[in-house]
Amino acid sequence: MVEDNFPQEKYFAVDISLTMLRSVPKLKITADSDTGIGIDECAALSRMLSKRIEESGITADFEIEVSSPGVGEPLKLDRQYFRNIGRTVKITTNEGKVLVGKLLHVVPSEFIDIEEVSKVKGQKQPEITAHRVLFSDIKKTVVEVSFN
């Protein structure tokens, strides 16, 4: 119901969960957009979705919370990968291997390409290694926050 009423041309739902908070159901939606999402946009989405849920005939009390993905939250959707092209990501594979590199290219539902830069002892120039990682091999991808 939430996804059917979500303004997907601009925003997309990253995660939707329903939990019981005391005796009142709480609908939590993590939302994003291709250009990022702010608190005012989250509040507007919350009001719009709450109104649409009430218009659908649901009369029970409920809470609704719309928030953006937090720093350090794993990427879940292709659109999130596209949005982060050019940024440094940390990938943990299903086998536990960790790769850190610049996200270069995304082929939806198939693979991503990253460029890993590593310092080699005794060399001035860093070593650059290209990696193609299948989405099916990815356990988790997180954008690395840089304060440079």
Beta strands, then each sheet from edge to edge (+ up, - down):
strand 1: 11-21
strand 2: 24-33
strand 3: 63-67
strand 4: 88-93
strand 5: 98-107
strand 6: 111-118
strand 7: 127-134
strand 8: 138-143
sheet 1: 1+ 2- 3-
sheet 2: 7+ 6- 5+ 4- 8+
end
